[in-house]
Amino acid sequence: MDFKERILTAMEHQEPDRVPVMGLVMDPATSNQVLGKQPADIGGLLNDPSMRGQVKDIINLSWNDIMYSNFADALEASIKLGFDANWTVYTSMEVVEDPQCKTGLAWHDAFGRLWEMTTDDKGNMLLNYICGLLTTEDKWEAWVENKRPSFDMMIQNVAGYHRKLVDNYGDRIYPIGYAAPGIFENSWQPIGFVNFSRFVYQKPNFVERVIAFHTDLYLRYLDAVMQSGVEVVMGGDDLGQKTGPMMRPELIEKLLGESYRRVSETVHKKGRKLVWHSCGNIYSLLEKFVEWGFDGIITMEPTAGMELGRVREQVGHKLVLVGNLDVSYLLVRGSREEVEAAVKKAIRDAARGGGYILSASHSHSSVDPKRLEWMVDAAHRYGKYPISI
Amino acid sequence: MNSDEQLGTLKESLLGLDMESAVEAARSLADGGGQAAVQDAVSAVSEALGVVGKRFQDGEWFLTELVYAGEIAKEVMGLLTPLLEAGAAEAAGTVVVGTVAGDLHDLGKNIFVSYARGAGFKVVDLGVDVPVDRFVDAARESSALALGMSCLLTSTEGEIGKVIAELERQGLRESVKVIVGGAALTEQFARHVGADAFAPDAITGLDTVKKWSAS
Protein backbone atom coordinates (compact mmCIF):
# COMPACT_ATOMS: atom_id res chain seq x y z
CA MET A 1 0.00 0.00 0.00
CA ASP A 2 1.17 3.54 -0.60
CA PHE A 3 0.60 6.44 1.80
CA LYS A 4 -2.65 7.48 0.17
CA GLU A 5 -4.20 4.00 0.18
CA ARG A 6 -3.13 3.62 3.81
CA ILE A 7 -4.88 6.83 4.86
CA LEU A 8 -8.02 6.19 2.82
CA THR A 9 -8.32 2.60 4.08
CA ALA A 10 -8.07 3.79 7.67
CA MET A 11 -10.69 6.46 6.92
CA GLU A 12 -13.07 3.64 5.88
CA HIS A 13 -12.53 1.85 9.23
CA GLN A 14 -10.68 -0.92 7.47
CA GLU A 15 -7.24 -2.27 8.26
CA PRO A 16 -4.46 -1.06 5.94
CA ASP A 17 -1.06 -2.78 5.78
CA ARG A 18 0.05 -0.79 8.80
CA VAL A 19 -1.19 2.04 10.99
CA PRO A 20 -0.84 5.28 9.00
CA VAL A 21 1.19 8.04 10.60
CA MET A 22 0.31 11.69 10.16
CA GLY A 23 2.54 14.66 10.90
CA LEU A 24 1.16 17.84 12.33
CA VAL A 25 4.23 19.71 11.22
CA MET A 26 3.76 23.43 10.69
CA ASP A 27 6.22 25.29 12.92
CA PRO A 28 9.34 26.54 11.15
CA ALA A 29 11.29 25.41 14.24
CA THR A 30 10.50 21.79 13.40
CA SER A 31 10.86 22.04 9.61
CA ASN A 32 14.12 23.98 9.77
CA GLN A 33 15.66 21.44 12.11
CA VAL A 34 14.63 18.50 9.92
CA LEU A 35 15.76 20.16 6.70
CA GLY A 36 18.93 21.65 8.18
CA LYS A 37 17.84 25.18 7.31
CA GLN A 38 18.75 28.33 9.19
CA PRO A 39 15.70 30.33 10.30
CA ALA A 40 15.07 33.61 8.50
CA ASP A 41 15.77 36.24 11.14
CA ILE A 42 12.49 38.10 10.66
CA GLY A 43 12.37 39.00 14.35
CA GLY A 44 15.79 40.61 14.16
CA LEU A 45 14.88 42.58 11.05
CA LEU A 46 11.61 43.80 12.57
CA ASN A 47 13.41 44.87 15.73
CA ASP A 48 15.80 47.03 13.70
CA PRO A 49 14.10 50.46 13.41
CA SER A 50 15.94 51.21 10.17
CA MET A 51 14.59 48.07 8.52
CA ARG A 52 11.20 47.69 10.15
CA GLY A 53 9.03 49.63 7.68
CA GLN A 54 10.56 47.99 4.66
CA VAL A 55 10.38 44.50 6.15
CA LYS A 56 6.75 45.04 7.14
CA ASP A 57 5.88 46.02 3.56
CA ILE A 58 7.74 43.02 2.14
CA ILE A 59 5.93 40.66 4.52
CA ASN A 60 2.54 42.09 3.61
CA LEU A 61 3.23 41.97 -0.13
CA SER A 62 4.63 38.46 -0.09
CA TRP A 63 2.46 36.88 2.60
CA ASN A 64 1.11 34.18 0.30
CA ASP A 65 4.64 33.19 -0.69
CA ILE A 66 5.69 33.10 2.97
CA MET A 67 2.75 30.83 3.82
CA TYR A 68 3.46 28.60 0.84
CA SER A 69 7.12 28.34 1.64
CA ASN A 70 6.35 27.52 5.29
CA PHE A 71 4.08 24.62 4.40
CA ALA A 72 6.23 23.45 1.50
CA ASP A 73 8.98 23.06 4.10
CA ALA A 74 6.53 21.36 6.48
CA LEU A 75 5.60 18.83 3.79
CA GLU A 76 9.23 18.29 2.80
CA ALA A 77 10.14 17.74 6.46
CA SER A 78 7.17 15.39 6.90
CA ILE A 79 8.28 13.34 3.90
CA LYS A 80 11.78 13.13 5.32
CA LEU A 81 10.39 12.02 8.69
CA GLY A 82 8.40 9.24 7.01
CA PHE A 83 4.85 10.50 7.56
CA ASP A 84 2.06 9.27 5.32
CA ALA A 85 0.19 12.57 5.59
CA ASN A 86 0.60 16.09 6.92
CA TRP A 87 -1.81 18.94 7.33
CA THR A 88 -1.68 22.16 5.33
CA VAL A 89 -3.07 25.39 6.74
CA TYR A 90 -3.51 28.87 5.32
CA THR A 91 -3.70 31.95 7.53
CA SER A 92 -4.35 35.43 6.23
CA MET A 93 -2.26 38.03 8.08
CA GLU A 94 -1.27 41.64 7.79
CA VAL A 95 1.49 43.37 9.74
CA VAL A 96 0.49 46.79 11.08
CA GLU A 97 2.14 49.45 13.22
CA ASP A 98 1.07 49.13 16.85
CA PRO A 99 3.09 50.95 19.52
CA GLN A 100 1.44 48.86 22.25
CA CYS A 101 3.12 45.72 20.98
CA LYS A 102 6.66 44.88 22.08
CA THR A 103 8.12 45.06 18.58
CA GLY A 104 5.99 48.08 17.63
CA LEU A 105 4.18 45.86 15.17
CA ALA A 106 1.07 43.73 15.46
CA TRP A 107 -0.16 40.97 13.21
CA HIS A 108 -3.85 41.24 12.35
CA ASP A 109 -5.60 38.28 10.80
CA ALA A 110 -8.49 38.61 8.39
CA PHE A 111 -11.07 37.80 11.06
CA GLY A 112 -10.04 40.48 13.58
CA ARG A 113 -7.53 38.84 15.91
CA LEU A 114 -4.34 40.45 17.09
CA TRP A 115 -1.27 38.23 17.11
CA GLU A 116 2.21 39.00 18.36
CA MET A 117 5.41 37.60 17.04
CA THR A 118 8.11 36.14 19.19
CA THR A 119 11.18 34.16 18.25
CA ASP A 120 12.57 31.08 19.94
CA ASP A 121 16.19 30.79 21.05
CA LYS A 122 17.23 29.73 17.53
CA GLY A 123 15.48 32.66 15.86
CA ASN A 124 12.47 30.77 14.54
CA MET A 125 9.36 32.90 14.25
CA LEU A 126 6.30 32.14 16.40
CA LEU A 127 2.95 33.92 16.19
CA ASN A 128 0.63 33.81 19.19
CA TYR A 129 -3.00 34.92 19.38
CA ILE A 130 -3.18 37.68 21.97
CA CYS A 131 -6.62 39.25 21.91
CA GLY A 132 -9.53 40.33 19.78
CA LEU A 133 -9.73 43.66 18.00
CA LEU A 134 -13.54 43.68 17.71
CA THR A 135 -14.53 44.16 21.32
CA THR A 136 -17.87 45.86 20.62
CA GLU A 137 -20.77 45.23 18.29
CA ASP A 138 -19.99 48.42 16.36
CA LYS A 139 -16.35 47.44 15.86
CA TRP A 140 -17.40 44.00 14.65
CA GLU A 141 -19.91 45.42 12.16
CA ALA A 142 -17.39 47.94 10.82
CA TRP A 143 -14.66 45.31 10.44
CA VAL A 144 -16.89 42.89 8.59
CA GLU A 145 -18.12 45.62 6.26
CA ASN A 146 -14.61 46.92 5.52
CA LYS A 147 -13.13 43.48 5.04
CA ARG A 148 -15.62 42.06 2.53
CA PRO A 149 -13.18 42.40 -0.41
CA SER A 150 -10.40 40.87 1.71
CA PHE A 151 -12.56 37.86 2.52
CA ASP A 152 -13.16 37.27 -1.18
CA MET A 153 -9.45 37.56 -1.87
CA MET A 154 -8.68 35.19 1.01
CA ILE A 155 -11.02 32.52 -0.38
CA GLN A 156 -9.30 32.80 -3.74
CA ASN A 157 -5.86 32.53 -2.11
CA VAL A 158 -6.88 29.51 -0.03
CA ALA A 159 -7.97 27.56 -3.10
CA GLY A 160 -4.77 28.26 -5.04
CA TYR A 161 -2.56 27.65 -2.03
CA HIS A 162 -3.81 24.15 -1.20
CA ARG A 163 -3.99 23.16 -4.85
CA LYS A 164 -0.37 24.16 -5.40
CA LEU A 165 0.84 22.21 -2.36
CA VAL A 166 -1.01 19.11 -3.57
CA ASP A 167 0.34 19.54 -7.10
CA ASN A 168 3.91 19.83 -5.88
CA TYR A 169 3.96 17.32 -3.01
CA GLY A 170 0.93 15.06 -3.47
CA ASP A 171 2.92 12.31 -5.16
CA ARG A 172 5.12 11.89 -2.07
CA ILE A 173 2.77 12.57 0.85
CA TYR A 174 -0.94 13.06 1.48
CA PRO A 175 -1.49 16.79 2.17
CA ILE A 176 -4.71 17.21 4.14
CA GLY A 177 -6.03 20.75 3.89
CA TYR A 178 -7.29 22.22 7.13
CA ALA A 179 -10.02 24.86 7.03
CA ALA A 180 -9.03 26.89 10.07
CA PRO A 181 -9.86 28.72 12.24
CA GLY A 182 -13.37 27.38 12.73
CA ILE A 183 -16.75 29.01 13.14
CA PHE A 184 -16.71 29.19 16.95
CA GLU A 185 -13.11 30.40 17.07
CA ASN A 186 -13.75 33.04 14.44
CA SER A 187 -16.84 34.11 16.36
CA TRP A 188 -15.32 34.53 19.83
CA GLN A 189 -11.59 35.15 19.40
CA PRO A 190 -11.89 38.48 17.55
CA ILE A 191 -14.34 39.61 20.25
CA GLY A 192 -12.44 38.13 23.20
CA PHE A 193 -13.77 35.38 25.45
CA VAL A 194 -14.90 37.63 28.29
CA ASN A 195 -16.84 39.90 25.92
CA PHE A 196 -18.19 36.91 24.04
CA SER A 197 -19.43 35.38 27.31
CA ARG A 198 -21.12 38.67 28.19
CA PHE A 199 -22.73 38.89 24.75
CA VAL A 200 -24.06 35.32 24.98
CA TYR A 201 -26.24 36.50 27.88
CA GLN A 202 -26.69 40.17 27.09
CA LYS A 203 -26.79 40.27 23.27
CA PRO A 204 -27.83 36.81 22.08
CA ASN A 205 -29.08 38.15 18.75
CA PHE A 206 -25.70 39.67 18.02
CA VAL A 207 -23.97 36.39 18.87
CA GLU A 208 -26.29 34.52 16.51
CA ARG A 209 -25.60 37.07 13.76
CA VAL A 210 -21.84 36.68 14.23
CA ILE A 211 -22.07 32.89 14.07
CA ALA A 212 -24.32 33.01 10.99
CA PHE A 213 -21.83 35.27 9.24
CA HIS A 214 -18.90 33.01 10.06
CA THR A 215 -20.82 29.89 9.09
CA ASP A 216 -21.41 31.21 5.58
CA LEU A 217 -17.81 32.38 5.28
CA TYR A 218 -16.50 29.06 6.63
CA LEU A 219 -18.49 27.05 4.10
CA ARG A 220 -16.89 29.08 1.31
CA TYR A 221 -13.49 28.62 2.92
CA LEU A 222 -14.01 24.87 3.21
CA ASP A 223 -15.09 24.67 -0.39
CA ALA A 224 -11.89 26.48 -1.40
CA VAL A 225 -9.77 24.03 0.63
CA MET A 226 -11.53 21.11 -1.06
CA GLN A 227 -10.55 22.44 -4.46
CA SER A 228 -7.20 20.77 -3.81
CA GLY A 229 -8.96 17.55 -4.80
CA VAL A 230 -7.82 15.63 -1.71
CA GLU A 231 -10.42 13.12 -0.45
CA VAL A 232 -10.01 14.04 3.20
CA VAL A 233 -10.38 17.53 4.60
CA MET A 234 -9.87 18.87 8.09
CA GLY A 235 -12.11 21.31 9.89
CA GLY A 236 -12.01 22.36 13.45
CA ASP A 237 -12.94 24.51 16.38
CA ASP A 238 -11.42 24.41 19.82
CA LEU A 239 -14.56 23.58 21.76
CA GLY A 240 -12.86 22.35 24.91
CA GLN A 241 -10.63 23.69 27.64
CA LYS A 242 -8.53 21.75 30.08
CA THR A 243 -11.40 20.31 32.14
CA GLY A 244 -14.42 20.30 29.83
CA PRO A 245 -16.27 22.07 27.02
CA MET A 246 -15.95 25.85 26.87
CA MET A 247 -19.71 26.20 26.71
CA ARG A 248 -22.62 24.10 27.97
CA PRO A 249 -23.14 21.36 25.35
CA GLU A 250 -26.80 22.37 24.96
CA LEU A 251 -25.67 25.92 24.20
CA ILE A 252 -23.11 24.65 21.69
CA GLU A 253 -25.88 22.69 19.99
CA LYS A 254 -28.17 25.72 20.00
CA LEU A 255 -25.57 28.18 18.68
CA LEU A 256 -23.46 25.94 16.45
CA GLY A 257 -25.18 22.60 15.86
CA GLU A 258 -26.86 23.58 12.62
CA SER A 259 -23.65 25.23 11.38
CA TYR A 260 -21.72 22.02 11.94
CA ARG A 261 -24.37 19.93 10.20
CA ARG A 262 -24.06 22.25 7.20
CA VAL A 263 -20.27 21.85 7.30
CA SER A 264 -20.54 18.05 7.18
CA GLU A 265 -23.14 18.17 4.41
CA THR A 266 -20.94 20.46 2.34
CA VAL A 267 -18.02 18.04 2.63
CA HIS A 268 -20.07 14.89 2.05
CA LYS A 269 -21.84 16.35 -0.99
CA LYS A 270 -18.40 16.52 -2.59
CA GLY A 271 -17.72 12.90 -1.66
CA ARG A 272 -15.05 13.83 0.89
CA LYS A 273 -14.42 12.86 4.50
CA LEU A 274 -14.24 15.38 7.31
CA VAL A 275 -11.82 15.06 10.22
CA TRP A 276 -12.56 17.53 12.99
CA HIS A 277 -9.97 19.12 15.27
CA SER A 278 -10.72 20.27 18.79
CA CYS A 279 -8.36 20.87 21.65
CA GLY A 280 -9.45 20.41 25.24
CA ASN A 281 -11.49 17.93 27.19
CA ILE A 282 -14.35 17.03 24.85
CA TYR A 283 -15.68 13.69 26.07
CA SER A 284 -19.14 15.16 26.53
CA LEU A 285 -19.21 16.36 22.90
CA LEU A 286 -18.16 13.14 21.17
CA GLU A 287 -21.71 11.93 20.54
CA LYS A 288 -22.50 15.36 19.13
CA PHE A 289 -19.58 15.04 16.72
CA VAL A 290 -21.15 11.85 15.42
CA GLU A 291 -24.58 13.47 15.24
CA TRP A 292 -23.21 16.50 13.39
CA GLY A 293 -21.79 14.15 10.77
CA PHE A 294 -18.06 14.37 11.36
CA ASP A 295 -16.15 11.35 10.07
CA GLY A 296 -13.20 11.61 12.40
CA ILE A 297 -11.56 13.62 15.14
CA ILE A 298 -8.01 14.75 15.51
CA THR A 299 -6.07 15.83 18.60
CA MET A 300 -7.61 14.34 21.77
CA GLU A 301 -5.34 16.47 23.94
CA PRO A 302 -3.65 14.34 26.63
CA THR A 303 -2.96 17.35 28.87
CA ALA A 304 -6.73 17.87 28.98
CA GLY A 305 -7.28 14.28 30.08
CA MET A 306 -8.20 12.80 26.69
CA GLU A 307 -7.31 9.11 26.38
CA LEU A 308 -7.54 7.26 23.09
CA GLY A 309 -8.83 4.04 24.65
CA ARG A 310 -11.64 5.84 26.44
CA VAL A 311 -12.61 7.73 23.27
CA ARG A 312 -12.67 4.48 21.26
CA GLU A 313 -14.77 2.85 23.95
CA GLN A 314 -17.19 5.77 23.93
CA VAL A 315 -17.66 6.18 20.16
CA GLY A 316 -16.60 2.79 18.82
CA HIS A 317 -15.97 3.03 15.10
CA LYS A 318 -18.39 5.89 14.51
CA LEU A 319 -15.38 8.19 14.30
CA VAL A 320 -11.90 7.76 12.86
CA LEU A 321 -9.40 8.74 15.55
CA VAL A 322 -6.26 10.71 14.72
CA GLY A 323 -3.80 11.38 17.51
CA ASN A 324 -2.80 11.69 20.32
CA LEU A 325 0.85 11.58 21.37
CA ASP A 326 1.65 14.20 23.95
CA VAL A 327 3.48 17.37 22.88
CA SER A 328 3.98 18.85 26.34
CA TYR A 329 6.56 16.28 27.43
CA LEU A 330 6.72 13.06 25.42
CA LEU A 331 7.65 14.46 21.99
CA VAL A 332 9.64 17.30 23.52
CA ARG A 333 11.98 15.50 25.91
CA GLY A 334 10.64 11.97 26.41
CA SER A 335 13.04 9.04 26.16
CA ARG A 336 13.00 6.65 23.22
CA GLU A 337 11.50 3.98 25.49
CA GLU A 338 8.73 6.36 26.56
CA VAL A 339 7.92 7.31 22.95
CA GLU A 340 7.83 3.63 21.96
CA ALA A 341 5.64 2.74 24.90
CA ALA A 342 3.21 5.56 24.02
CA VAL A 343 3.05 4.45 20.37
CA LYS A 344 2.36 0.85 21.40
CA LYS A 345 -0.34 1.97 23.81
CA ALA A 346 -2.00 4.16 21.17
CA ILE A 347 -2.00 1.28 18.68
CA ARG A 348 -3.36 -1.13 21.28
CA ASP A 349 -6.06 1.32 22.34
CA ALA A 350 -7.31 2.50 18.96
CA ALA A 351 -5.98 0.69 15.91
CA ARG A 352 -7.85 -2.61 15.80
CA GLY A 353 -10.34 -2.72 12.96
CA GLY A 354 -8.75 0.29 11.27
CA GLY A 355 -10.12 3.79 11.75
CA TYR A 356 -6.95 4.99 13.41
CA ILE A 357 -4.17 7.30 12.22
CA LEU A 358 -1.31 7.81 14.62
CA SER A 359 -0.04 11.35 15.11
CA ALA A 360 1.10 13.88 17.66
CA SER A 361 -1.78 15.51 19.49
CA HIS A 362 -0.87 18.91 18.02
CA SER A 363 1.85 20.87 16.33
CA HIS A 364 4.24 22.61 18.65
CA SER A 365 7.44 24.52 18.12
CA SER A 366 9.10 22.65 20.98
CA VAL A 367 8.49 19.23 19.44
CA ASP A 368 11.81 17.52 18.80
CA PRO A 369 12.15 15.96 15.32
CA LYS A 370 14.25 13.15 16.80
CA ARG A 371 11.22 12.15 18.89
CA LEU A 372 9.05 12.31 15.78
CA GLU A 373 11.47 9.94 14.07
CA TRP A 374 11.20 7.56 17.03
CA MET A 375 7.41 7.83 16.83
CA VAL A 376 7.35 6.93 13.13
CA ASP A 377 9.85 4.14 13.61
CA ALA A 378 7.84 2.62 16.46
CA ALA A 379 4.62 2.95 14.43
CA HIS A 380 6.23 1.06 11.55
CA ARG A 381 7.52 -1.67 13.85
CA TYR A 382 4.45 -2.20 16.01
CA GLY A 383 1.68 -0.98 13.71
CA LYS A 384 1.59 -3.80 11.17
CA TYR A 385 -1.85 -5.30 10.65
CA PRO A 386 -3.11 -7.56 12.03
CA ILE A 387 -2.20 -5.82 15.27
CA SER A 388 -0.43 -8.24 17.55
CA ILE A 389 0.70 -6.16 20.52
CA MET B 1 -37.66 44.43 50.64
CA ASN B 2 -35.64 43.98 53.84
CA SER B 3 -31.90 43.46 53.81
CA ASP B 4 -32.14 39.66 54.16
CA GLU B 5 -34.36 39.53 51.09
CA GLN B 6 -31.98 41.83 49.23
CA LEU B 7 -29.05 39.58 50.14
CA GLY B 8 -31.03 36.59 48.89
CA THR B 9 -31.81 38.43 45.66
CA LEU B 10 -28.16 39.36 45.22
CA LYS B 11 -27.04 35.77 45.59
CA GLU B 12 -29.83 34.32 43.44
CA SER B 13 -29.24 36.91 40.73
CA LEU B 14 -25.57 36.04 40.56
CA LEU B 15 -26.37 32.34 40.39
CA GLY B 16 -29.09 33.06 37.82
CA LEU B 17 -26.56 35.03 35.74
CA ASP B 18 -28.75 38.14 35.91
CA MET B 19 -26.32 41.05 36.00
CA GLU B 20 -28.91 43.80 36.09
CA SER B 21 -30.74 42.34 39.06
CA ALA B 22 -27.50 41.57 40.94
CA VAL B 23 -26.22 45.12 40.50
CA GLU B 24 -29.60 46.56 41.54
CA ALA B 25 -29.68 44.43 44.70
CA ALA B 26 -26.11 45.42 45.57
CA ARG B 27 -26.95 49.09 45.03
CA SER B 28 -29.97 48.86 47.33
CA LEU B 29 -27.89 47.19 50.03
CA ALA B 30 -25.13 49.77 49.68
CA ASP B 31 -27.60 52.67 49.79
CA GLY B 32 -29.76 51.42 52.63
CA GLY B 33 -27.32 49.99 55.11
CA GLY B 34 -24.13 50.75 56.91
CA GLN B 35 -20.82 48.96 57.04
CA ALA B 36 -22.43 45.70 58.25
CA ALA B 37 -24.84 45.56 55.31
CA VAL B 38 -22.03 46.12 52.84
CA GLN B 39 -19.94 43.42 54.52
CA ASP B 40 -22.93 41.06 54.35
CA ALA B 41 -23.32 41.81 50.65
CA VAL B 42 -19.64 41.03 50.06
CA SER B 43 -20.09 37.76 51.94
CA ALA B 44 -23.14 36.92 49.80
CA VAL B 45 -21.09 37.49 46.63
CA SER B 46 -18.32 35.32 48.02
CA GLU B 47 -20.76 32.53 48.90
CA ALA B 48 -22.37 32.71 45.46
CA LEU B 49 -18.97 32.53 43.75
CA GLY B 50 -18.17 29.50 45.89
CA VAL B 51 -21.31 27.81 44.54
CA VAL B 52 -20.39 28.80 40.96
CA GLY B 53 -16.91 27.38 41.43
CA LYS B 54 -18.29 24.11 42.81
CA ARG B 55 -20.71 23.82 39.90
CA PHE B 56 -17.83 24.38 37.47
CA GLN B 57 -15.65 21.77 39.14
CA ASP B 58 -18.52 19.29 39.17
CA GLY B 59 -19.02 19.79 35.43
CA GLU B 60 -22.48 21.32 35.91
CA TRP B 61 -21.39 24.76 34.71
CA PHE B 62 -19.08 25.68 31.88
CA LEU B 63 -16.49 28.32 31.06
CA THR B 64 -18.90 30.92 29.65
CA GLU B 65 -20.99 30.68 32.83
CA LEU B 66 -17.92 30.82 35.07
CA VAL B 67 -16.63 33.88 33.22
CA TYR B 68 -19.96 35.68 33.17
CA ALA B 69 -20.61 35.02 36.88
CA GLY B 70 -17.14 36.45 37.51
CA GLU B 71 -18.03 39.52 35.45
CA ILE B 72 -21.21 40.03 37.48
CA ALA B 73 -19.23 39.69 40.71
CA LYS B 74 -16.72 42.21 39.41
CA GLU B 75 -19.48 44.76 38.74
CA VAL B 76 -21.03 44.19 42.14
CA MET B 77 -17.71 44.35 43.99
CA GLY B 78 -16.95 47.54 42.10
CA LEU B 79 -19.93 49.06 43.93
CA LEU B 80 -19.25 47.52 47.31
CA THR B 81 -15.48 47.60 47.75
CA PRO B 82 -15.12 51.42 47.98
CA LEU B 83 -17.63 51.39 50.84
CA LEU B 84 -15.73 48.88 52.94
CA GLU B 85 -13.39 49.91 55.74
CA ALA B 86 -9.76 49.59 54.72
CA GLY B 87 -8.55 46.00 54.79
CA ALA B 88 -11.97 44.47 55.45
CA ALA B 89 -12.25 43.07 51.93
CA GLU B 90 -8.82 41.51 51.91
CA ALA B 91 -8.66 39.56 55.12
CA ALA B 92 -7.78 36.17 53.70
CA GLY B 93 -4.22 37.10 52.69
CA THR B 94 -2.31 38.36 49.69
CA VAL B 95 -1.79 36.49 46.45
CA VAL B 96 0.55 37.71 43.73
CA VAL B 97 -0.37 36.52 40.24
CA GLY B 98 0.83 37.04 36.72
CA THR B 99 1.48 35.45 33.35
CA VAL B 100 5.15 34.60 32.84
CA ALA B 101 7.55 36.53 30.60
CA GLY B 102 7.02 35.95 26.89
CA ASP B 103 3.40 34.94 27.36
CA LEU B 104 0.54 37.38 26.93
CA HIS B 105 -2.46 35.17 27.69
CA ASP B 106 -4.56 36.05 30.66
CA LEU B 107 -8.04 34.50 30.56
CA GLY B 108 -7.39 31.84 33.23
CA LYS B 109 -5.43 34.29 35.36
CA ASN B 110 -8.20 36.89 35.18
CA ILE B 111 -10.84 34.35 36.19
CA PHE B 112 -8.68 33.47 39.19
CA VAL B 113 -8.29 37.17 40.08
CA SER B 114 -12.08 37.79 40.03
CA TYR B 115 -12.87 34.75 42.13
CA ALA B 116 -9.97 35.27 44.57
CA ARG B 117 -11.02 38.88 45.21
CA GLY B 118 -14.57 37.67 45.68
CA ALA B 119 -13.28 35.17 48.23
CA GLY B 120 -11.62 37.92 50.27
CA PHE B 121 -8.03 37.78 49.10
CA LYS B 122 -5.95 40.81 48.30
CA VAL B 123 -4.70 40.12 44.79
CA VAL B 124 -1.63 41.79 43.35
CA ASP B 125 -2.21 41.27 39.63
CA LEU B 126 1.04 41.83 37.75
CA GLY B 127 -0.61 41.33 34.37
CA VAL B 128 1.04 39.50 31.48
CA ASP B 129 4.62 39.08 30.25
CA VAL B 130 5.93 39.45 33.80
CA PRO B 131 9.71 39.17 34.24
CA VAL B 132 11.26 37.10 37.03
CA ASP B 133 12.25 40.10 39.18
CA ARG B 134 8.76 41.57 39.24
CA PHE B 135 7.27 38.34 40.56
CA VAL B 136 9.93 38.11 43.26
CA ASP B 137 9.80 41.80 44.22
CA ALA B 138 6.00 41.74 44.46
CA ALA B 139 6.03 38.60 46.63
CA ARG B 140 8.54 40.19 48.99
CA GLU B 141 6.93 43.65 49.12
CA SER B 142 3.42 42.33 49.73
CA SER B 143 4.46 39.52 52.12
CA ALA B 144 2.39 37.29 49.89
CA LEU B 145 0.88 34.09 51.13
CA ALA B 146 1.03 32.66 47.62
CA LEU B 147 2.48 33.38 44.21
CA GLY B 148 0.53 32.18 41.16
CA MET B 149 2.06 31.91 37.72
CA SER B 150 0.08 31.31 34.57
CA CYS B 151 1.63 29.95 31.39
CA LEU B 152 -0.15 28.99 28.19
CA LEU B 153 2.86 28.40 26.00
CA THR B 154 5.27 25.50 26.38
CA SER B 155 7.93 27.80 24.96
CA THR B 156 7.73 29.99 28.08
CA GLU B 157 7.30 27.38 30.80
CA GLY B 158 11.01 27.63 31.65
CA GLU B 159 10.25 31.04 33.20
CA ILE B 160 8.46 29.34 36.09
CA GLY B 161 11.59 27.51 37.19
CA LYS B 162 13.55 30.77 37.01
CA VAL B 163 11.10 32.51 39.34
CA ILE B 164 11.21 29.65 41.84
CA ALA B 165 15.01 29.63 41.72
CA GLU B 166 15.11 33.37 42.33
CA LEU B 167 12.71 33.06 45.29
CA GLU B 168 15.08 30.48 46.72
CA ARG B 169 18.15 32.61 46.05
CA GLN B 170 16.59 35.56 47.86
CA GLY B 171 15.52 33.40 50.83
CA LEU B 172 11.79 33.85 50.14
CA ARG B 173 10.85 30.36 49.08
CA GLU B 174 9.93 29.16 52.58
CA SER B 175 7.51 32.03 53.16
CA VAL B 176 5.57 31.95 49.90
CA LYS B 177 3.68 29.05 48.37
CA VAL B 178 3.93 28.70 44.60
CA ILE B 179 1.03 27.58 42.44
CA VAL B 180 1.12 27.25 38.65
CA GLY B 181 -1.52 26.76 36.00
CA GLY B 182 -2.19 27.12 32.30
CA ALA B 183 -2.77 25.10 29.19
CA ALA B 184 0.91 24.24 28.73
CA LEU B 185 1.38 22.82 32.20
CA THR B 186 0.80 19.54 33.95
CA GLU B 187 1.00 18.20 37.47
CA GLN B 188 4.20 16.42 36.44
CA PHE B 189 5.74 19.70 35.28
CA ALA B 190 4.72 21.50 38.48
CA ARG B 191 6.46 18.85 40.56
CA HIS B 192 9.50 18.93 38.26
CA VAL B 193 10.08 22.68 38.72
CA GLY B 194 9.44 22.58 42.47
CA ALA B 195 6.07 24.37 42.64
CA ASP B 196 3.84 23.58 45.62
CA ALA B 197 0.73 22.99 43.54
CA PHE B 198 -0.68 22.73 40.04
CA ALA B 199 -4.08 24.17 39.16
CA PRO B 200 -5.87 22.58 36.20
CA ASP B 201 -8.34 25.47 36.39
CA ALA B 202 -8.80 28.77 38.23
CA ILE B 203 -11.30 27.41 40.73
CA THR B 204 -9.13 24.48 41.80
CA GLY B 205 -6.29 26.98 42.13
CA LEU B 206 -8.41 29.12 44.42
CA ASP B 207 -9.36 26.11 46.52
CA THR B 208 -5.69 25.34 47.03
CA VAL B 209 -4.90 28.92 48.04
CA LYS B 210 -7.86 28.91 50.45
CA LYS B 211 -6.44 25.79 52.11
CA TRP B 212 -3.06 27.48 52.46
CA SER B 213 -4.74 30.55 53.92
CA ALA B 214 -6.63 28.47 56.47
CA SER B 215 -3.63 26.44 57.60
Boltz contact constraints between the chains, C-beta under 6 A:
constraints:
  - contact:
      token1: [A, 130]
      token2: [B, 104]
      max_distance: 6.0
  - contact:
      token1: [A, 193]
      token2: [B, 107]
      max_distance: 6.0
  - contact:
      token1: [A, 194]
      token2: [B, 67]
      max_distance: 6.0
  - contact:
      token1: [A, 197]
      token2: [B, 64]
      max_distance: 6.0
  - contact:
      token1: [A, 197]
      token2: [B, 67]
      max_distance: 6.0
  - contact:
      token1: [A, 197]
      token2: [B, 68]
      max_distance: 6.0
  - contact:
      token1: [A, 198]
      token2: [B, 71]
      max_distance: 6.0
  - contact:
      token1: [A, 200]
      token2: [B, 64]
      max_distance: 6.0
  - contact:
      token1: [A, 201]
      token2: [B, 17]
      max_distance: 6.0
  - contact:
      token1: [A, 201]
      token2: [B, 68]
      max_distance: 6.0
  - contact:
      token1: [A, 241]
      token2: [B, 63]
      max_distance: 6.0
  - contact:
      token1: [A, 242]
      token2: [B, 200]
      max_distance: 6.0
  - contact:
      token1: [A, 243]
      token2: [B, 200]
      max_distance: 6.0
  - contact:
      token1: [A, 243]
      token2: [B, 201]
      max_distance: 6.0
  - contact:
      token1: [A, 244]
      token2: [B, 59]
      max_distance: 6.0
  - contact:
      token1: [A, 245]
      token2: [B, 62]
      max_distance: 6.0
  - contact:
      token1: [A, 246]
      token2: [B, 63]
      max_distance: 6.0
  - contact:
      token1: [A, 247]
      token2: [B, 62]
      max_distance: 6.0
  - contact:
      token1: [A, 247]
      token2: [B, 64]
      max_distance: 6.0
  - contact:
      token1: [A, 248]
      token2: [B, 62]
      max_distance: 6.0
  - contact:
      token1: [A, 303]
      token2: [B, 186]
      max_distance: 6.0
  - contact:
      token1: [A, 328]
      token2: [B, 154]
      max_distance: 6.0
  - contact:
      token1: [A, 328]
      token2: [B, 186]
      max_distance: 6.0
  - contact:
      token1: [A, 366]
      token2: [B, 154]
      max_distance: 6.0
  - contact:
      token1: [A, 366]
      token2: [B, 155]
      max_distance: 6.0
